[in-house]
Amino acid sequence: MIDVEALKRFLATELFERLVEFYTYSPTTLPRPDFKSVYSWLREVEEEFFQHPAKMSPWLAAILWRSVEADDTVLDPMCGVGGTVIPGLLLNPPRKVVLNDIVPEYVEVARKVCESVVKELGFNTRVEAYTANAATLYERVGRRSVDIIITSPPYGAMRASTYHPYRKEYRGGGWGDLATFNNGHYSVAWLQLIAGFYLTLDQGGKCLINIKNTRTHKQKLPPLSEITARHMEYVGFQRISREEFLLTYESPYVRGRRVRGESIDHLLREYVIRGVKP
């Protein structure tokens, strides 16, 4: 599943040391993620992993993982192929990792990689994986069973009838599948999920949500970062805060928008909304 020797070589590189720096010092600017280099040790699932359209930047994942403690149970309810959890495992393996995604192919990749890392590096971390509606995931993993949630919602709008991860047919999955909602329906679906996060967290549990404002930029909605903070307050989270991260690079999509004279500021910033369950 992974090339163990390649992984060990990666852990001795300057690139991994840079990940450690982001984990240690939490800068507010994010360089371009070099997924091919950071995950050069993947085998067997590498095609599926690199094809995923919205992997979290390993630099940002390292920053967010700073909030994880060794005895925590960490949940990513929309884990994709594991871009949030895998860097965290390498930096600070917790007691337990819980993965979930509405797309079975995604969560299977994340599970295989995480289990291989744990086994080959001799960690004591337990890995659990589910393919469930994220809004009702607490029914599967248990209420008040998680210490910290670190996640990122889908940013693109895709119709369920045309959504084909890895060219395989896929047909949506209810309120837990944000990729199938637009406009005000997206806001309602997002509220359902955040309420589910609240039920899953134990007392004193932390919720960290990575947000881009691209989803609501052209819709008649406030920025997604504001919607998220409001939803978290509404369901009961306290000590809500917002962090802003500036991207130091432009993707081809951003460059194209800039050339056409369209606004790009919202495409160069990411946010993390934090809250604590009282």
PATITI-285722 format. One record per residue: y, z, x of N, C-alpha, C in turn. Coordinates in steps of 0.001 Angstrom, whole numbers, plus 500000, padded with zeros to 6 digits. Layout:
BEGIN
SITE     nY     nZ     nX    caY    caZ    caX     cY     cZ     cX
SITE      Y      Z      X      Y      Z      X      Y      Z      X
...
This chain:
BEGIN
SITE     nY     nZ     nX    caY    caZ    caX     cY     cZ     cX
SITE 498792 500000 500815 500000 500000 500000 501259 500000 500850
SITE 501254 500777 501920 502372 500749 502853 501832 500606 504265
SITE 502675 500078 505138 502336 499984 506547 502781 501298 507200
SITE 501841 502183 507443 502168 503536 507903 502878 503505 509250
SITE 502383 502687 510156 503008 502619 511475 504427 502062 511382
SITE 504626 501058 510504 505972 500509 510320 506895 501556 509717
SITE 506368 502368 508795 507181 503434 508199 507571 504466 509251
SITE 506627 504850 510085 506941 505830 511127 507960 505276 512115
SITE 507866 503982 512410 508877 503377 513282 510247 503390 512608
SITE 510261 503115 511299 511527 503135 510558 512161 504523 510600
SITE 511352 505569 510493 511877 506938 510496 512482 507324 511844
SITE 512225 506522 512869 512796 506789 514195 513953 505851 514535
SITE 514404 505056 513539 515451 504075 513805 516836 504632 513493
SITE 517856 503924 513980 519240 504274 513668 519527 504059 512185
SITE 518822 503137 511555 519026 502887 510135 518642 504111 509307
SITE 517508 504736 509658 517132 505952 508944 518099 507085 509269
SITE 518562 507158 510510 519548 508177 510858 520814 508010 510023
SITE 521134 506768 509695 522302 506549 508846 522051 507070 507434
SITE 520829 506888 506940 520476 507479 505649 520644 508994 505698
SITE 520215 509606 506788 520358 511055 506951 521830 511449 506926
SITE 522672 510634 507530 524111 510923 507525 524674 510906 506104
SITE 524250 509933 505302 524711 509889 503905 524195 511100 503144
SITE 522964 511492 503409 522385 512677 502774 523133 513940 503190
SITE 523578 513994 504427 524199 515204 504970 525673 515314 504614
SITE 526397 514192 504725 527853 514262 504621 528420 513680 503326
SITE 527639 512956 502564 528055 512417 501265 529388 511670 501311
SITE 529476 510551 502024 530718 509773 502037 530992 509149 500671
SITE 532204 508686 500469 532600 508123 499178 532703 506600 499207
SITE 532321 505974 500313 532255 504516 500380 530817 504100 500668
SITE 530406 502993 500065 529027 502534 500186 528982 501146 500811
SITE 528305 500997 501955 528145 499669 502557 527087 498862 501806
SITE 526986 497603 502143 525985 496741 501514 524577 497291 501785
SITE 523752 497420 500758 522382 497897 500987 521510 496811 501595
SITE 520831 497130 502672 519926 496192 503322 518500 496566 502921
SITE 518109 496122 501739 516806 496516 501195 515650 496037 502076
SITE 515768 494846 502626 514673 494295 503430 514420 495143 504665
SITE 515473 495706 505239 515306 496542 506430 514861 497948 506078
SITE 515489 498529 505051 515149 499906 504667 513708 499996 504189
SITE 513242 498945 503511 511881 498961 502962 510975 497950 503671
SITE 511192 497759 504948 510404 496797 505717 508937 497199 505825
SITE 508625 498442 505522 507273 498971 505664 506433 498822 504391
SITE 506992 498226 503354 506224 498020 502129 505185 496919 502323
SITE 504061 497085 501668 503012 496080 501651 502428 496007 500246
SITE 501876 494869 499901 501195 494619 498629 502152 494545 497440
SITE 503076 495521 497313 503997 495502 496172 505370 494969 496564
SITE 505493 494448 497774 506824 494071 498259 507472 492978 497411
SITE 506691 492017 496923 507284 490954 496113 507880 491523 494835
SITE 507113 492360 494132 507620 492973 492900 508809 493878 493173
SITE 508749 494624 494268 509832 495550 494593 511131 494803 494843
SITE 511098 493799 495679 512328 493105 496046 512861 492214 494922
SITE 512013 491847 493958 512473 491041 492832 513210 491864 491787
SITE 513065 493169 491812 513749 493993 490809 515256 493784 490944
SITE 515956 493514 489830 517357 493092 489918 518367 494219 490106
SITE 517949 495475 489979 518957 496549 489958 518484 497798 490695
SITE 517959 497617 491880 517557 498781 492676 518796 499580 493094
SITE 518676 500907 493062 519801 501719 493508 519994 501572 495010
SITE 521242 501543 495423 521550 501526 496848 520900 502720 497536
SITE 520162 502515 498625 519564 503659 499319 520618 504631 499840
SITE 521826 504124 500129 522904 505015 500584 523303 505974 499467
SITE 523434 505448 498258 523795 506309 497137 522641 507239 496770
SITE 521419 506728 496833 520259 507579 496552 520220 508769 497508
SITE 520538 508531 498783 520559 509619 499767 521614 510656 499409
SITE 522780 510193 498966 523851 511120 498574 523413 511976 497389
SITE 522827 511351 496372 522436 512082 495175 521305 513066 495458
SITE 520426 512692 496382 519272 513556 496677 519695 514847 497372
SITE 520912 514921 497811 521403 516156 498435 521360 517325 497458
SITE 521375 517019 496158 521337 518069 495137 519936 518589 494865
SITE 518918 517976 495470 517528 518357 495243 517127 519480 496191
SITE 516422 520475 495662 515886 521558 496476 514373 521414 496603
SITE 513827 522025 497620 512419 521809 497967 511463 522191 496841
SITE 511828 523175 496007 510925 523639 494960 511183 522961 493613
SITE 512023 521933 493602 512406 521278 492348 511330 520332 491825
SITE 511344 520173 490499 510694 519041 489846 511787 518043 489518
SITE 511673 516839 490086 512702 515809 489963 512197 514711 489041
SITE 513033 514320 488078 512675 513266 487135 513664 512116 487232
SITE 513132 510890 487307 513933 509692 487066 513353 509023 485830
SITE 513992 509182 484664 513435 508645 483414 513582 507145 483258
SITE 514376 506497 484125 514517 505043 484124 514392 504576 485570
SITE 513205 504765 486126 513025 504705 487582 512985 503302 488143
SITE 512789 502275 487299 512607 500939 487858 511464 500942 488854
SITE 511693 500374 490040 510647 500333 491066 510765 501492 492057
SITE 511590 502484 491739 511633 503689 492567 512762 503760 493564
SITE 513794 502947 493397 514878 502909 494371 515663 504195 494500
SITE 515603 505053 493492 516270 506360 493565 515397 507390 494265
SITE 514109 507366 493968 513200 508423 494402 512671 508211 495821
SITE 512363 506974 496185 511700 506731 497474 512542 507202 498660
SITE 513845 506870 498745 514633 507415 499864 514674 508936 499859
SITE 514724 509520 498658 514740 510973 498567 513476 511615 499091
SITE 512340 510988 498821 511078 511504 499351 511103 511555 500873
SITE 511656 510522 501479 511694 510463 502939 512658 511495 503518
SITE 513698 511840 502759 514725 512755 503265 514401 514224 502978
SITE 513849 514498 501802 513615 515886 501406 512591 515908 500284
SITE 511291 515868 500609 510265 515818 499564 510259 517085 498716
SITE 510411 516972 497395 510404 518149 496527 508982 518551 496130
SITE 508893 519548 495308 507582 520019 494856 506900 518978 493968
SITE 507696 518312 493129 507103 517377 492172 508109 516272 491841
SITE 507607 515050 491690 508406 513905 491272 507784 513334 490010
SITE 508616 513106 488995 508161 512501 487744 508877 511167 487567
SITE 508101 510104 487425 508625 508755 487276 508377 508268 485857
SITE 509337 507518 485323 509136 506900 484014 509963 505632 483922
SITE 509396 504622 483279 510157 503426 482958 509503 502755 481761
SITE 510323 502088 480965 509814 501408 479776 509016 500162 480134
SITE 509210 499650 481361 508492 498449 481819 507302 498890 482676
SITE 506083 498667 482231 504909 499155 482974 504840 498642 484406
SITE 505197 497361 484636 505115 496798 485975 506032 497527 486947
SITE 507185 497959 486473 508128 498662 487329 507579 500023 487758
SITE 507170 500809 486776 506747 502166 487091 505466 502171 487924
SITE 504639 501154 487778 503418 501079 488581 503760 500871 490053
SITE 504741 500027 490323 505187 499837 491703 505730 501143 492265
SITE 506599 501807 491510 507191 503063 491974 506122 504118 492246
SITE 505153 504210 491352 504081 505205 491515 503264 504936 492774
SITE 502879 503690 492967 502042 503357 494120 502761 503660 495434
SITE 504040 503297 495511 504773 503535 496751 504941 505027 496988
SITE 505347 505759 495956 505556 507207 496132 504270 507917 496520
SITE 503176 507593 495867 501905 508234 496194 501463 507902 497611
SITE 501700 506673 498047 501324 506294 499403 502156 507038 500440
SITE 503469 507159 500186 504335 507898 501104 503894 509349 501213
SITE 503628 509969 500073 503197 511371 500055 501894 511547 500825
SITE 500948 510659 500589 499644 510766 501246 499740 510532 502740
SITE 500391 509451 503134 500392 509054 504543 501273 509949 505408
SITE 502305 510553 504834 503169 511438 505611 502804 512918 505442
SITE 501773 513185 504658 501272 514547 504542 502164 515489 503754
SITE 502925 514948 502794 503781 515803 501974 502943 516521 500924
SITE 503470 517623 500397 502800 518362 499324 503341 518007 497945
SITE 504171 516993 497869 504783 516586 496611 503745 516013 495650
SITE 503818 516459 494416 502969 515910 493360 503730 514799 492653
SITE 503064 513678 492378 503696 512536 491725 503049 512319 490362
SITE 503884 512274 489320 503430 511932 487979 504184 510694 487520
SITE 503542 509850 486732 504178 508620 486276 503844 508365 484809
SITE 504847 507901 484073 504697 507610 482649 505333 506259 482341
SITE 504826 505637 481296 505463 504442 480733 505785 504782 479288
SITE 506970 505320 479059 507314 505851 477752 508756 505546 477408
SITE 509076 505690 476140 510447 505620 475680 511206 506789 476295
SITE 512227 506500 477098 512928 507558 477814 513612 508542 476877
SITE 513953 508105 475650 514625 508988 474700 513709 510090 474193
SITE 512418 509859 474216 511468 510867 473734 510497 511286 474839
SITE 510867 511073 476073 509991 511407 477195 509680 512900 477248
SITE 510606 513718 476765 510381 515174 476783 509124 515556 476013
SITE 508707 514724 475050 507476 515014 474320 506251 514844 475202
SITE 506361 514019 476252 505243 513789 477158 505248 514781 478327
SITE 506403 514978 478933 506461 515837 480125 506720 517293 479784
SITE 507212 517546 478562 507455 518913 478136 508934 519278 478158
SITE 509353 520038 477180 510726 520526 477165 510916 521572 478255
SITE 512091 521566 478827 512468 522534 479863 511474 522513 481028
SITE 510975 521325 481376 509959 521210 482422 510497 520634 483725
SITE 511792 520278 483762 512354 519561 484900 513578 520301 485422
SITE 513740 520335 486751 514881 521021 487364 516084 520115 487570
SITE 515829 518836 487835 516934 517922 488101 516550 516512 487687
SITE 517481 515831 487029 517324 514427 486660 518308 513609 487485
SITE 517806 512591 488153 518646 511635 488873 518254 510255 488372
SITE 519208 509528 487793 518847 508256 487182 520046 507338 487091
SITE 519780 506116 486651 520812 505101 486503 520408 504183 485354
SITE 521260 504009 484344 520889 503165 483197 521000 501689 483536
SITE 520344 500829 482769 520475 499380 482993 521925 498930 482813
SITE 522368 498005 483659 523742 497515 483590 523835 496166 482904
SITE 522766 495407 482914 522794 494086 482308 522406 494139 480844
SITE 522874 493183 480080 522495 493064 478673 521486 491937 478539
SITE 520281 492269 478121 519229 491261 478001 518619 491343 476610
SITE 518415 490215 475984 517717 490215 474706 516225 490434 474963
SITE 515616 491246 474115 514204 491577 474334 513322 490337 474355
SITE 513685 489336 473570 512832 488147 473485 512889 487291 474745
SITE 513886 487522 475595 514009 486709 476811 513906 487536 478081
SITE 513433 488751 477972 513358 489653 479120 511959 489563 479716
SITE 511852 489026 480931 510537 488795 481523 510475 489379 482929
SITE 510221 490677 483085 510066 491209 484441 508881 490553 485131
SITE 509152 490035 486327 508121 489350 487109 507480 488199 486331
SITE 508275 487585 485425 507839 486454 484613 506715 486830 483650
SITE 506586 488090 483329 505597 488507 482335 506318 488844 481029
SITE 505697 488534 479930 506351 488708 478636 506606 490186 478352
SITE 507739 490450 477733 508105 491828 477425 508883 491847 476125
SITE 508640 492830 475287 509212 492835 473949 509958 494123 473585
SITE 510741 494651 474436 511588 495781 474064 510813 497055 473776
SITE 511533 498157 473602 510823 499407 473402 511619 500479 472680
SITE 512476 500109 471728 513180 501112 470938 514353 501728 471672
SITE 514751 502918 471259 515972 503549 471773 515913 503811 473271
SITE 514740 503881 473830 514643 504150 475253 514786 502919 476128
SITE 515060 501780 475522 515181 500539 476284 516614 500026 476173
SITE 517498 500519 477021 518917 500201 476924 519215 498725 477154
SITE 518317 498011 477825 518569 496602 478116 518648 495756 476857
SITE 518193 496278 475718 518164 495488 474481 519349 495769 473568
SITE 520312 496608 474011 521424 496989 473145 522760 496501 473688
SITE 523679 496207 472779 525029 495792 473131 526043 496588 472323
SITE 527295 496578 472817 528432 497123 472094 528170 498562 471629
SITE 528570 498887 470392 528430 500252 469908 526992 500713 469838
SITE 526064 499774 469649 524653 500149 469614 524202 500708 470961
SITE 524765 500154 472029 524441 500677 473364 524893 502124 473480
SITE 526092 502432 472987 526611 503800 473063 525713 504771 472302
SITE 525255 504377 471123 524371 505239 470334 523029 505427 471042
SITE 522482 504330 471579 521211 504422 472296 521346 505332 473517
SITE 522472 505239 474219 522713 506050 475405 522815 507527 475038
SITE 523421 507821 473883 523490 509204 473407 522089 509755 473155
SITE 521221 508943 472565 519839 509371 472326 519152 509748 473632
SITE 519360 508939 474656 518711 509216 475932 519259 510482 476580
SITE 520576 510640 476564 521165 511826 477199 520716 513093 476481
SITE 520569 513025 475154 520029 514171 474421 518601 514471 474866
SITE 517819 513400 475113 516464 513595 475617 516451 514217 476999
SITE 517405 513813 477852 517507 514420 479179 517753 515924 479060
SITE 518652 516275 478149 519015 517685 477961 517788 518508 477562
SITE 516981 517982 476663 515799 518706 476204 514759 518851 477319
SITE 514707 517887 478221 513715 517910 479291 514070 518913 480383
SITE 515369 519132 480610 515805 520019 481691 515596 521479 481350
SITE 515251 522247 482369 515164 523694 482229 516574 524285 482254
SITE 516681 525541 481872 517980 526216 481919 518511 526207 483352
SITE 519744 525818 483520 520326 525684 484848 520017 524361 485515
SITE 519282 523477 484814 518926 522185 485372 520126 521267 485517
SITE 520043 520359 486481 521152 519457 486793 520809 518028 486382
SITE 521824 517325 485904 521669 515930 485525 522698 515098 486277
SITE 522229 514112 487062 523094 513231 487846 522832 511797 487399
SITE 523861 511147 486858 523717 509803 486315 524649 508849 487048
SITE 524070 507840 487672 524837 506805 488361 525276 505749 487351
SITE 526576 505460 487326 527149 504577 486313 527958 503464 486968
SITE 527815 502260 486440 528776 501187 486688 529480 500901 485361
SITE 530743 500517 485425 531480 500236 484194 531384 498777 483762
SITE 530474 498018 484368 530358 496605 484027 529867 496397 482606
SITE 529015 497271 482125 528393 497067 480816 529426 497034 479683
SITE 530441 497872 479768 531407 497997 478673 532742 497329 478983
SITE 532849 496636 480113 534148 496112 480536 534734 495134 479529
SITE 533916 494220 478997 534413 493223 478060 534100 493560 476610
SITE 533554 494728 476370 533245 495152 475024 534358 496064 474504
SITE 534374 496283 473237 535401 497131 472640 534964 498595 472721
SITE 534755 499024 473952 534290 500387 474216 535052 500942 475403
SITE 535156 502266 475515 535719 502859 476734 534798 502565 477912
SITE 535248 502807 479144 534363 502648 480304 533094 503478 480139
SITE 531990 502956 480619 530708 503644 480467 530733 505021 481120
SITE 531496 505177 482198 531599 506493 482834 532205 507520 481878
SITE 533194 507099 481081 533807 507999 480114 532852 508291 478960
SITE 532167 507259 478473 531198 507460 477401 530128 508456 477825
SITE 529652 508304 479050 528598 509182 479557 529060 510631 479615
SITE 530251 510857 480142 530774 512222 480222 530933 512831 478827
SITE 531421 512040 477870 531581 512534 476498 530241 512872 475869
SITE 529279 511980 476059 527946 512228 475507 527334 513494 476102
SITE 527498 513670 477410 526919 514850 478054 527558 516124 477509
SITE 528854 516094 477314 529525 517260 476735 529057 517506 475300
SITE 528896 516442 474547 528504 516561 473140 527139 517213 472980
SITE 526169 516853 473827 524816 517400 473672 524686 518795 474272
SITE 525702 519255 475035 525675 520632 475507 525789 520850 476994
SITE 525855 519782 477789 526004 519969 479231 527351 520622 479542
SITE 527372 521413 480604 528596 522063 481057 528871 521689 482513
SITE 530042 522109 482994 530461 521822 484379 530321 520332 484689
SITE 530796 519516 483767 530701 518062 483923 531764 517588 484908
SITE 531355 516760 485845 532283 516227 486845 531986 514758 487088
SITE 532941 514066 487686 532790 512642 487978 533131 512378 489431
SITE 532251 511665 490120 532498 511226 491486 532640 509711 491502
SITE 533535 509206 492340 533759 507769 492444 533372 507280 493830
SITE 532673 506151 493872 532242 505547 495131 532748 504109 495182
SITE 533358 503759 496302 533912 502426 496491 532929 501571 497274
SITE 532609 500396 496738 531752 499461 497446 532584 498719 498478
SITE 532085 498622 499689 532836 497983 500770 532444 496523 500956
SITE 531811 495935 499962 531349 494555 500056 531458 493902 498674
SITE 531421 492590 498650 531430 491830 497410 530138 491033 497297
SITE 529496 491139 496143 528320 490319 495889 528773 488900 495536
SITE 527864 487916 495578 528230 486558 495153 528792 486534 493728
SITE 528270 487382 492858 528769 487468 491490 530227 487912 491478
SITE 530544 488919 492285 531915 489416 492348 532846 488346 492917
SITE 532401 487682 493975 533234 486648 494582 533530 485522 493593
SITE 532532 485169 492804 532735 484128 491811 533747 484530 490764
SITE 533671 485780 490319 534640 486273 489336 536045 486283 489925
SITE 536159 486671 491185 537476 486726 491836 538070 485323 491962
SITE 537243 484354 492339 537716 482979 492474 538240 482447 491142
SITE 537603 482864 490039 538037 482414 488715 539256 483185 488202
SITE 539750 484127 489017 540924 484880 488624 540641 486022 487676
SITE 539383 486414 487540 539019 487495 486635 539094 488842 487349
SITE 539206 489896 486578 539280 491238 487138 537962 491601 487823
SITE 538038 492191 489003 536819 492584 489714 536818 494049 490110
SITE 537902 494780 489833 537993 496170 490287 536826 497003 489767
SITE 536437 496787 488509 535346 497566 487927 534007 497228 488561
SITE 533917 496097 489269 532676 495701 489926 532545 496276 491330
SITE 533610 496864 491839 533616 497393 493200 533556 498910 493234
SITE 533316 499515 492091 533268 500978 492022 532034 501426 491251
SITE 531440 502484 491742 530348 503137 491021 530714 504598 490842
SITE 530112 505202 489831 530430 506584 489504 529139 507392 489353
SITE 529268 508670 489599 528177 509601 489326 528738 510697 488431
SITE 528135 510823 487255 528525 511860 486306 527495 512973 486416
SITE 527993 514180 486667 527120 515339 486839 527334 516350 485722
SITE 526267 517011 485329 526366 518086 484355 525242 519085 484566
SITE 525458 520295 484070 524466 521359 484189 524103 521869 482802
SITE 522817 522072 482569 522368 522634 481293 522512 524160 481349
SITE 523289 524738 480439 523503 526195 480488 522255 526983 480079
